[in-house]
Amino acid sequence: MGNHHSKKNIMIATQENEGNQIFFQHTMPNNVCFGCGHENHEGLKIKSHWEGDASVCVWESQEKYNGWKGIMNGGIIATIIDCHTMATATMHAYKVEGNRPWNSDPEYRYATGTLTVKYLKPTPNDVPVKLVARVTEVKGRKTVMTCELWSNDQKTAEADVVAIRVYDSSQQNGDNPFKG
Ligand SMILES: CCCCCCCCCCCCCC(=O)SCCNC(=O)CCNC(=O)[C@H](O)C(C)(C)COP(=O)(O)OP(=O)(O)OC[C@H]1O[C@@H](n2cnc3c(N)ncnc32)[C@H](O)[C@@H]1OP(=O)(O)O
């Protein structure tokens, strides 16, 4: 993990590191997103990190995110997949440009273009889930990914996701709703 990050990025992340783990979202100040923003105190606060070429997120739900009793709500599942894959697309772009740090130029932002979730099995809501995302293609402004959701040793959902680069500070002209 440490090898994928520059010294500068590691220093930024240090304040919020847990153990030796560096999470993508901890390098992104001012993120107010419901799923991944650590500035959103009502949010899900997911945390993602690299494990080789895959990005991984382990997340613990709460009873209020039930669908059926004891089963995780499908919209919450879509939300954590959405946020985990957008963070993955973002960090992947910086990674392929020489592992440059988040606060280097140009700045990129990604938004969800398409998110297709296949719900395979009920996902228990009282054990942590694990998301595993992989970038399968980068074409122009598009990053295509797959994402699996695991509960213990069972895959309970899988998704195909297309992220679109919606902000590039080197191309920016005028207002951009995705900048802030
Ligand atoms: C301040 C610090 C903050 C830190 C933040 C940290 C991270 C926070 C993370 C928060 C995470 C929160 C996550 C959220 O909740 S993001 C919120 C949910 N998503 C949105 O609101 C997006 C709304 N949609 C749009 O704005 C536009 O439609 C976009 C920008 C997506 C495309 O419109 P644009 O006019 O730009 O596109 P283009 O026509 O030039 O096409 C370009 C290419 O893209 C392909 N394409 C187009 N549309 C789609 C589509 N829907 N699916 C698949 N592919 C699509 C198209 O074929 C073409 O490819 P090719 O033909 O060239 O191959």
The ligand as an SDF file (V2000), in Angstrom:
LIG
                    3D

 63 65  0  0  0  0  0  0  0  0999 V2000
  -13.6450   19.5300   -2.6740 C   0  0  0  0  0  0  0  0  0  0  0  0
  -13.0030   18.2480   -2.4480 C   0  0  0  0  0  0  0  0  0  0  0  0
  -13.9490   17.1260   -2.7720 C   0  0  0  0  0  0  0  0  0  0  0  0
  -13.3200   15.7970   -2.7880 C   0  0  0  0  0  0  0  0  0  0  0  0
  -14.2810   14.8760   -3.4260 C   0  0  0  0  0  0  0  0  0  0  0  0
  -13.8390   13.4980   -3.3150 C   0  0  0  0  0  0  0  0  0  0  0  0
  -14.6270   12.5200   -4.0930 C   0  0  0  0  0  0  0  0  0  0  0  0
  -16.1210   12.6300   -3.8930 C   0  0  0  0  0  0  0  0  0  0  0  0
  -16.7600   11.4720   -4.5670 C   0  0  0  0  0  0  0  0  0  0  0  0
  -18.2390   11.6260   -4.5450 C   0  0  0  0  0  0  0  0  0  0  0  0
  -18.8410   10.4340   -5.2340 C   0  0  0  0  0  0  0  0  0  0  0  0
  -20.2990   10.6570   -5.3730 C   0  0  0  0  0  0  0  0  0  0  0  0
  -20.8100    9.8910   -6.5350 C   0  0  0  0  0  0  0  0  0  0  0  0
  -22.0710   10.5380   -6.9740 C   0  0  0  0  0  0  0  0  0  0  0  0
  -23.0650   10.4200   -6.3530 O   0  0  0  0  0  0  0  0  0  0  0  0
  -21.9870   11.4880   -8.4090 S   0  0  0  0  0  0  0  0  0  0  0  0
  -23.6610   12.0830   -8.5770 C   0  0  0  0  0  0  0  0  0  0  0  0
  -24.4340   11.1730   -9.5120 C   0  0  0  0  0  0  0  0  0  0  0  0
  -24.0250   11.3890  -10.8720 N   0  0  0  0  0  0  0  0  0  0  0  0
  -24.3310   12.5100  -11.5270 C   0  0  0  0  0  0  0  0  0  0  0  0
  -24.9180   13.4310  -11.0060 O   0  0  0  0  0  0  0  0  0  0  0  0
  -23.9120   12.5520  -12.9730 C   0  0  0  0  0  0  0  0  0  0  0  0
  -24.9800   13.2600  -13.8030 C   0  0  0  0  0  0  0  0  0  0  0  0
  -24.6390   13.1460  -15.2180 N   0  0  0  0  0  0  0  0  0  0  0  0
  -23.8400   14.0590  -15.8150 C   0  0  0  0  0  0  0  0  0  0  0  0
  -23.4330   15.0500  -15.2310 O   0  0  0  0  0  0  0  0  0  0  0  0
  -23.4660   13.7570  -17.2400 C   0  0  0  0  0  0  0  0  0  0  0  0
  -24.4390   12.9720  -17.8600 O   0  0  0  0  0  0  0  0  0  0  0  0
  -22.0830   13.0580  -17.3560 C   0  0  0  0  0  0  0  0  0  0  0  0
  -21.0080   13.9900  -16.7660 C   0  0  0  0  0  0  0  0  0  0  0  0
  -22.0710   11.7090  -16.6240 C   0  0  0  0  0  0  0  0  0  0  0  0
  -21.7490   12.7700  -18.8190 C   0  0  0  0  0  0  0  0  0  0  0  0
  -21.9580   13.9280  -19.5520 O   0  0  0  0  0  0  0  0  0  0  0  0
  -20.8860   14.4940  -20.5470 P   0  0  0  0  0  0  0  0  0  0  0  0
  -21.5520   15.4980  -21.3970 O   0  0  0  0  0  0  0  0  0  0  0  0
  -19.7040   14.9540  -19.7590 O   0  0  0  0  0  0  0  0  0  0  0  0
  -20.4730   13.2000  -21.3580 O   0  0  0  0  0  0  0  0  0  0  0  0
  -20.1520   13.0920  -22.9090 P   0  0  0  0  0  0  0  0  0  0  0  0
  -21.4200   13.0660  -23.6870 O   0  0  0  0  0  0  0  0  0  0  0  0
  -19.1190   14.1220  -23.2730 O   0  0  0  0  0  0  0  0  0  0  0  0
  -19.5090   11.6320  -22.9830 O   0  0  0  0  0  0  0  0  0  0  0  0
  -18.1990   11.3620  -22.5260 C   0  0  0  0  0  0  0  0  0  0  0  0
  -18.0150    9.8590  -22.5420 C   0  0  0  0  0  0  0  0  0  0  0  0
  -18.7570    9.2950  -21.4470 O   0  0  0  0  0  0  0  0  0  0  0  0
  -19.7690    8.4220  -21.9460 C   0  0  0  0  0  0  0  0  0  0  0  0
  -20.9690    8.6220  -21.1280 N   0  0  0  0  0  0  0  0  0  0  0  0
  -21.6630    9.7700  -20.9990 C   0  0  0  0  0  0  0  0  0  0  0  0
  -22.6330    9.6220  -20.0900 N   0  0  0  0  0  0  0  0  0  0  0  0
  -22.5470    8.3620  -19.6360 C   0  0  0  0  0  0  0  0  0  0  0  0
  -23.2810    7.6370  -18.7010 C   0  0  0  0  0  0  0  0  0  0  0  0
  -24.2960    8.1770  -18.0040 N   0  0  0  0  0  0  0  0  0  0  0  0
  -22.9160    6.3650  -18.4770 N   0  0  0  0  0  0  0  0  0  0  0  0
  -21.8910    5.8010  -19.1310 C   0  0  0  0  0  0  0  0  0  0  0  0
  -21.1470    6.4520  -20.0370 N   0  0  0  0  0  0  0  0  0  0  0  0
  -21.4790    7.7220  -20.2950 C   0  0  0  0  0  0  0  0  0  0  0  0
  -19.9890    8.7810  -23.3950 C   0  0  0  0  0  0  0  0  0  0  0  0
  -20.4640    7.6970  -24.1350 O   0  0  0  0  0  0  0  0  0  0  0  0
  -18.5760    9.1870  -23.7670 C   0  0  0  0  0  0  0  0  0  0  0  0
  -17.7870    8.0240  -23.9610 O   0  0  0  0  0  0  0  0  0  0  0  0
  -17.1580    7.6900  -25.4000 P   0  0  0  0  0  0  0  0  0  0  0  0
  -18.3390    7.6120  -26.3120 O   0  0  0  0  0  0  0  0  0  0  0  0
  -16.2470    8.8410  -25.6970 O   0  0  0  0  0  0  0  0  0  0  0  0
  -16.4390    6.4050  -25.2050 O   0  0  0  0  0  0  0  0  0  0  0  0
  1  2  1  0
  2  3  1  0
  3  4  1  0
  4  5  1  0
  5  6  1  0
  6  7  1  0
  7  8  1  0
  8  9  1  0
  9 10  1  0
 10 11  1  0
 11 12  1  0
 12 13  1  0
 13 14  1  0
 14 15  2  0
 14 16  1  0
 16 17  1  0
 17 18  1  0
 18 19  1  0
 19 20  1  0
 20 21  2  0
 20 22  1  0
 22 23  1  0
 23 24  1  0
 24 25  1  0
 25 26  2  0
 25 27  1  0
 27 28  1  0
 27 29  1  0
 29 30  1  0
 29 31  1  0
 29 32  1  0
 32 33  1  0
 33 34  1  0
 34 35  2  0
 34 36  1  0
 34 37  1  0
 37 38  1  0
 38 39  2  0
 38 40  1  0
 38 41  1  0
 41 42  1  0
 42 43  1  0
 43 44  1  0
 43 58  1  0
 44 45  1  0
 45 46  1  0
 45 56  1  0
 46 47  1  0
 46 55  1  0
 47 48  2  0
 48 49  1  0
 49 50  1  0
 49 55  2  0
 50 51  1  0
 50 52  2  0
 52 53  1  0
 53 54  2  0
 54 55  1  0
 56 57  1  0
 56 58  1  0
 58 59  1  0
 59 60  1  0
 60 61  2  0
 60 62  1  0
 60 63  1  0
M  END
$$$$
